Amino acid sequence: MRAVDIIINKREKGELTQEEINFFVQGFVKGDIPDYQVSAWAMAVLLNGMTPQETTDLTLAMVLSGRILDLSGVVDIAVDKHSSGGVGDKTTLTVLPTVAACGLPVGKMSGRGLGFSGGTLDKLESIPGYRVDLNTDEFKKQLKEKGIVLTGQSMDLAPADGKLYALRDVTGTVPSIPLIASSIMSKKIAAGANAIVLDVKVGKGAFMETLDMARELANLMTQIGDLAGRKTICLLSDMNQPLGNAVGNALEVKEAIDALKGGGSADFREHCLHVSAHMLAVGKRARDLDEGRRLAEKAIADGSAFEKFRVLVQAQGGDVSYVDDPDKLPRAKFVEVVKVHRSGWLSQVDARSVGEASVALGAGRAKKSDAVDHAVGFLIHHKVGDRVEKGEPLFTIHANDEKKQAEARERVLAAHVFCDEPASSLPLFYE
Ligand code: URA
């Protein structure tokens, strides 16, 4: 079997066999198939798609590329969550401590930024010392002792996804339904989850721009979850505008901490409560969503959710003084408040443009080896549907380079669209 023939087969819209997929994935992980061939293959998959069978085979091949974590002796039900990727999506940072504070132990392996969407690991690394490289023994020990873990994908779990994810980020091959479905599900299955809450983002700032595409991704992932014997729930949530106010690593950590203390933007808080309620219900810590929500609200109100975040940061070597005083987090040299230039209603805040502008400021990567700048990003002060008056703050830029700051100003100004008639606000969840 030759890698080039598999690439050609996919280029010609053929259906790959399980044997071909296994050969390709194993060859990639062993280093026998180089990045350039895998990039060409990923582009062929992006353009020509995969059948549900091929996607399931790809998922299982990625799962089998490494170990499978067995959490049965550690927790009663291993519940995991995953977002399909968005702009300003710092949900994990708030939801994980919240549900852990409610008595549901949660261990999660997260990823880095992908394309225009941010990544939890990049955000966490804004906290000096925070380790995102726990091995599986450390993962299990911390989960048992502290009831919360938030780390990077361990090298020995689904290593094929780790390698492919980094390559897709820089080859324009992210927004492919089969590649996203297999990437997410391989990680979740390998990480030992019994039940999985998937937050599938829909809209301009998501890889799935339409509800139909999001449903297709959700159905595919649920199907794969069922086949693997994992209870899988998908929420379809809005990503036309950024979630919350902050976009950019340290800025998002600060907003997540605000939300853990009952503050922060209302949309983000509400989003977190809804996801937490689902996790608590599926993890059998709550009888239903109403009870899950009440428990989550209580954990935030009584300070236990915030305390759990401190426990997490401390357990993973982070300097907890940055959690206690988020103003210590990395700060940009230039902070500019851009004002509203005309009164009206906001009919659009294009999340993708904001995400791309944030990457251009340095918050994400253009090449695999790029370092991210934790300090840069935006605070977006208004939501679609808001009435805004000329001269009010519209957004704040945090930049470390004046030229990039000027470019960001133009891009994010253009991302805001005003109209003279009242504009409807956007729902948080569609389904
Ligand atoms: N999140 C993932 O884990 N993988 C993708 O491919 C996209 C979003």
Residues whose N, C-alpha, C, O or C-beta is under 5 A from the ligand:
A	BS01	URA	S83 S84 G85 L179 I180 S183 I184
